[in-house]
Amino acid sequence: MTKEHARKAGWAAVVMTVAGGVLWSGTARAQVPVIDNATLTQATQTASNTAQIMNSNQQILQTVNQTLQAVTGNRQTGSIASSALGSGFSMSGAPSFSTILGGQMSWGSMGQFSQVAAGFINGLNLVKTLTRASGAASAAPIDQAYLGAANTAAAIAGLVSGQQSAATSRTSAFQSAGGQIGSAPDIKGSIDQNSQLQVQTGLTINELIGTMNGVNATLNAQQLMDLTAASETAKIMQYDASKARLVQ
């Protein structure tokens, strides 16, 4: 081999060595992790936004549950439930006016107020009949009408006494119910309180209707007395020749 050939062979070896070193260096650098600041910033922002969304969803779920709880379930309305009737007098305990003409009147469930009615009649010291025909097989019409009027007066006396007592207790109960307005903790409680007051108002109106029925019963008793008096007067004015007798 000549010197020229040896020189060329040496340069070739050097080139091969340098090329191999560069190739190894590139391969080693490819295995080193590289941090991309822009990508890292975007990923961090995405994670923060996701956490905020999850927190917002949790708050929304909590609000929905609270709203559901506020509009469902049962609520206690306290003393409002006994504002109208309570434990006092009620027209449901009044006697049936259909028994007024029956002689012995049924006093229903008036309790102590029936004693007021009995005391009313006894205090007037009324007679039992107007015709005094107590031994007759059947009472005279005027006596029946009179008994009906007496029973009606007694019943009305008991009803008035009962309603006066009930009005006092109901006034106090409604005032107490008014004091509870605005105290409900949620919407459902307010709705239930309002509904209960509507029910109690309806019951109070029903009591008023019963009272008016009592007033109508007194008017009916008066009409019966007037009709009976007119009927008895007509009987007196009738002429029956078979019953006529000549008195010398």
VENDARA-V152228 format. One record per residue. N is the residue number from 1. RES is the residue in one letter. SS is DSSP state (@ for helix, = for strand, . for the rest). Layout:
N;RES;SS + N;RES;SS
This chain:
1;M;. + 2;T;. + 3;K;@ + 4;E;@ + 5;H;@ + 6;A;@ + 7;R;@ + 8;K;@ + 9;A;@ + 10;G;@ + 11;W;@ + 12;A;@ + 13;A;@ + 14;V;@ + 15;V;@ + 16;M;@ + 17;T;@ + 18;V;@ + 19;A;@ + 20;G;@ + 21;G;@ + 22;V;@ + 23;L;@ + 24;W;@ + 25;S;@ + 26;G;@ + 27;T;@ + 28;A;@ + 29;R;@ + 30;A;@ + 31;Q;. + 32;V;. + 33;P;. + 34;V;. + 35;I;. + 36;D;. + 37;N;@ + 38;A;@ + 39;T;@ + 40;L;@ + 41;T;@ + 42;Q;@ + 43;A;@ + 44;T;@ + 45;Q;@ + 46;T;@ + 47;A;@ + 48;S;@ + 49;N;@ + 50;T;@ + 51;A;@ + 52;Q;@ + 53;I;@ + 54;M;@ + 55;N;@ + 56;S;@ + 57;N;@ + 58;Q;@ + 59;Q;@ + 60;I;@ + 61;L;@ + 62;Q;@ + 63;T;@ + 64;V;@ + 65;N;@ + 66;Q;@ + 67;T;@ + 68;L;@ + 69;Q;@ + 70;A;@ + 71;V;@ + 72;T;. + 73;G;. + 74;N;. + 75;R;. + 76;Q;. + 77;T;. + 78;G;@ + 79;S;@ + 80;I;@ + 81;A;@ + 82;S;@ + 83;S;. + 84;A;. + 85;L;. + 86;G;. + 87;S;. + 88;G;. + 89;F;. + 90;S;. + 91;M;@ + 92;S;@ + 93;G;@ + 94;A;. + 95;P;. + 96;S;. + 97;F;@ + 98;S;@ + 99;T;@ + 100;I;@ + 101;L;@ + 102;G;@ + 103;G;. + 104;Q;. + 105;M;. + 106;S;. + 107;W;. + 108;G;. + 109;S;. + 110;M;. + 111;G;. + 112;Q;@ + 113;F;@ + 114;S;@ + 115;Q;@ + 116;V;@ + 117;A;@ + 118;A;@ + 119;G;@ + 120;F;@ + 121;I;@ + 122;N;@ + 123;G;@ + 124;L;@ + 125;N;. + 126;L;. + 127;V;. + 128;K;. + 129;T;. + 130;L;. + 131;T;. + 132;R;. + 133;A;. + 134;S;. + 135;G;. + 136;A;. + 137;A;. + 138;S;. + 139;A;. + 140;A;. + 141;P;@ + 142;I;@ + 143;D;@ + 144;Q;@ + 145;A;@ + 146;Y;@ + 147;L;@ + 148;G;@ + 149;A;@ + 150;A;@ + 151;N;@ + 152;T;@ + 153;A;@ + 154;A;@ + 155;A;@ + 156;I;@ + 157;A;@ + 158;G;@ + 159;L;@ + 160;V;@ + 161;S;@ + 162;G;@ + 163;Q;@ + 164;Q;@ + 165;S;@ + 166;A;@ + 167;A;@ + 168;T;@ + 169;S;@ + 170;R;@ + 171;T;@ + 172;S;@ + 173;A;@ + 174;F;@ + 175;Q;@ + 176;S;@ + 177;A;@ + 178;G;@ + 179;G;@ + 180;Q;. + 181;I;. + 182;G;. + 183;S;. + 184;A;. + 185;P;. + 186;D;. + 187;I;@ + 188;K;@ + 189;G;@ + 190;S;@ + 191;I;@ + 192;D;@ + 193;Q;@ + 194;N;@ + 195;S;@ + 196;Q;@ + 197;L;@ + 198;Q;@ + 199;V;@ + 200;Q;@ + 201;T;@ + 202;G;@ + 203;L;@ + 204;T;@ + 205;I;@ + 206;N;@ + 207;E;@ + 208;L;@ + 209;I;@ + 210;G;@ + 211;T;@ + 212;M;@ + 213;N;@ + 214;G;@ + 215;V;@ + 216;N;@ + 217;A;@ + 218;T;@ + 219;L;@ + 220;N;@ + 221;A;@ + 222;Q;@ + 223;Q;@ + 224;L;@ + 225;M;@ + 226;D;@ + 227;L;@ + 228;T;@ + 229;A;@ + 230;A;@ + 231;S;@ + 232;E;@ + 233;T;@ + 234;A;@ + 235;K;@ + 236;I;@ + 237;M;@ + 238;Q;. + 239;Y;. + 240;D;. + 241;A;@ + 242;S;@ + 243;K;@ + 244;A;. + 245;R;. + 246;L;. + 247;V;. + 248;Q;.
